[in-house]
Amino acid sequence: MSVSTQRVDAPLTASATFLVLSVAETDNATNTVRSALASIEDLSKNVAIRDPGAGFTCVAAIGSGVWDRLTGLPRPAELHPFPVIKGKTHVAVSTPGDLLFHIRAERQDLCFEFERQLLDLLGNSVAVVDETTGFRYFDTRDLLGFVDGTANPVGSSVHPATLVAQEDDDSAHVGGSYVVVQKYLHDLNAWKGLSSEKQEAIVGRTKIDNIELDDAAADQQQSHKSLATITDEDDNEYSILRDNMPFGSPGSGQFGTYFIGYSRRLWVIEKMLERMFIGSPPGLHDRILDFSTPVTGTVFFAPSASVLAQLE
């Protein structure tokens, strides 16, 4: 049986909205949300048709706390709440969230219109936990000034990295993807106080031309690039798909990066975060955390489009 997947592989757009919701604990709310999730494809078409060239997409994902009552399906093998990760200096926090809508387009007005129609449809069955609007910054750079997403899989390697496969022995969830989101706030004044050479050493790439720097010795301080690289025993890298976006408001002094990672294997992202916050070796945390603080952390599972359509 063929499975229709959600567009986790949609290309990076100029605009994105990351909408995290909680679901009220009533039967009416459950039924309303199920109906809305089942109609996501139709709702998306209604907005996308206004500008077919704008690349509008929406991926809907469900948290562990509401998975059972919304879907009635077996729980995805790795789906669980985001684990708090406590390092010696920094903490990856865990925050609530039942639903995630990752809304993307080249035009922000299309993201706005979809969100408006979606929330009208959901009504008082949900409450907004977090709403963040991201934007593409120059040549896909973050607000720290570095190109983001360089290690993403491309082409035919995207689906094997992001979508649960038949051989994963989780047949009810083939074509789905684990999703982790974290909202990081940057201390740009402190970051700008570093020389470009120190910034590059922390990130692990050159700032202007995005050239990868050599790894440090295994017992030395590792760069962000090295700590976020997970390999198997044969040194083959496990890829995830990042669709991070900068966000912020200069007027309010807020500058940040919204991290969103899609993966076939949730443990890969969790291992990356463990290495960042605890360090590898332990005690030598990712120095980017001295300038970027996570204020949210939530895990979701994005079912296949086929599964969503059957929820009503």
Secondary structure, 3 states (H helix, E strand, C coil): CCCCCCCCCCCCCCEEEEEEEEECCCHHHHHHHHHHHHCHHHHHHHHHCCCHHHCCEEEEEECHHHHHHHHCCCCCCCCCCCCCEECCCCEECCCCCCEEEEEEECCHHHHHHHHHHHHHHHHHHEEEEEEEEEECCCCCECCCCCECCCCCCCHHHHHHHHCCCHHHCCHHHCCCEEEEEEEEEECHHHHHCCCHHHHHHHHCECCCCCCECCCCCCCCCCCHHHHCCEECCCCCEECCEECCEEEEEHHHCEEEEEEEEEECCHHHHHHHHHHHHHCCCCCCCCHHHHCEEECCCEEEEECCHHHHHCCC
